């Protein structure tokens, strides 16, 4: 099995919206845990409250439901 790795890169479009490219290798569960741990650490160090983190995760989850097309 490949060593777990998560890569995030910022990509800007002409509308100046924030778009990012993500890629992971290895076990999806490990990659998810690593990405969430990193995101939560950034949020905590930036003074973002737990309730705001939950709100952001919920919003992002709902937004990606449209892109998922029912695939897991």
N, C-alpha and C positions, 0 to 999 in steps of 0.2 A: 504494500500500500504506500502511496505517496505521502510525503511529509506534509502535514497540514499547513496551509498558507492562505492568507486573505490579502487581496490587493484592492485598494480603492484609488482611483485617479479622477481628478476633477477635469471635466471637459465643458467648455463654455460654448454656447451656440450664439447665433447672431442676435437673439432676443435678450441676451445677458442673463438667462435663467441658469440656475445651478443644475448642472447635469453631471452625473458621475458614472464611471464605468467600474464595475466590480467583477472580481474573478476569485474563485477559490479552488484549491486542490486539496485532496485528502478527504477525510471523513467529514460529511456535512455537519454532524452534531458538534464536532470539535471546532470546526470553522465558525459555526454559529456562536458557540460559547466564547471563543476568542474575540469575535467582532463585538458581541454584546458587552463583554468585559471591558474592552477598549473604549467603546462608546460611553459606557456608564462612568468609567474613570474620567474621561474628558468632561462629561456633564458635571460630575461632582467637583472636579478641580475648577470648573468655570462658575460654580455657584448655582447651578440649575437644580431646582427642587425635584424631589422624587415624583411629586404629583405632575410636574411639567414633563418629566421624562416619560411617565406613563401616558400622558396626553399625546406627546409626540410619537411614541411607538404606536399607539392606537391609530392616529391619523395616517402614519406611513403605511401601516398594515392595511387599512381600508383603501388607500390610494393604489396599492400594489395588487389588490384583488382584481381590478379591472385589467391589469397587464398579465395576470396569471393564466387566464383562460381555463381554470380548473385543473391545471397540472400541478403535481407535487414533486 
